[in-house]
Amino acid sequence: MRKRIATPVLMLSLMVIITGSVNQQSAFGKVLFGPNDQRLVVNKVRISSGEIITVTGRRFDPEVGLYLSFCKIPAPGAQPTPCGGINMEERSNTGYWISSNAPSYAKGLTIPFKRNGSFQVKLKVNRMIGEYRCESNECAVTIRADHLRTGDRSHDLLIPIRFTR
C-alpha cells in the first residue's frame, strides 16, 4: 500500500481552514486576507527605520473600531504590545484609531471608514518601539479592535516587517 503525501494546494487549503487567513507576498508588499474576507495590504515589508509605508484595509466591519499600529508580534491570543502608539493628538503617523462610530470624546481623533469598510493611511515605522528593538525581534503592522472591545481578539491581523541593515 502506497503512502499518500498531501499536495501543497491541499496543505494551503487546510491552513486557510485552520487559521482563517491567507498571505500573498511580492518582493515589494504583502496582502493578508482575514477570516471574514477582510484585506490588509502593506506596500513594503522590507524597509529602513523611519520609513513611511502605506497601509490599506478593505472589507472591515465599520461597526468595530480598530487600532492600527506597529507592534511586537504577540503570543497567539494575546494583545499586541508594545506598540508604536496611536495618533491621539493628530501630530504623528505612528498609529491610528479607525472608527466610524467612535464615542463623542473621540471627535477629531479617529479616521472614519470609507465605503465598504475601507481605509488607507501612511504609517511611520521605526526599528525601536520604546526600548524594544525590532531588528532582532519580530514586529509587525497590526490591526486590533479598539479599547471598546479590548478583549476581542477576533479582529487581530498582522503583517511582519523586516528592516534592512
C-alpha positions, 0 to 999 in steps of 0.5 A: 500500500502506497503512502499518500503525501498531501499536495501543497494546494491541499496543505494551503487549503487546510491552513486557510481552514485552520487559521482563517487567513491567507498571505500573498507576498511580492518582493515589494508588499504583502496582502493578508486576507482575514477570516471574514474576507477582510484585506490588509495590504502593506506596500513594503515589508522590507524597509529602513527605520523611519520609513513611511509605508502605506497601509490599506484595509478593505472589507472591515466591519465599520461597526468595530473600531480598530487600532492600527499600529506597529507592534511586537508580534504577540503570543497567539491570543494575546494583545499586541504590545508594545506598540508604536502608539496611536495618533491621539493628538493628530501630530504623528503617523505612528498609529491610528484609531479607525472608527466610524462610530467612535464615542463623542470624546473621540471627535477629531481623533479617529479616521472614519471608514470609507465605503465598504469598510475601507481605509488607507493611511501612511504609517511611520515605522521605526526599528525601536518601539520604546526600548524594544528593538525590532531588528532582532525581534519580530514586529509587525503592522497590526490591526486590533479592535479598539479599547471598546472591545479590548478583549476581542481578539477576533479582529487581530491581523498582522503583517511582519516587517523586516528592516534592512541593515 
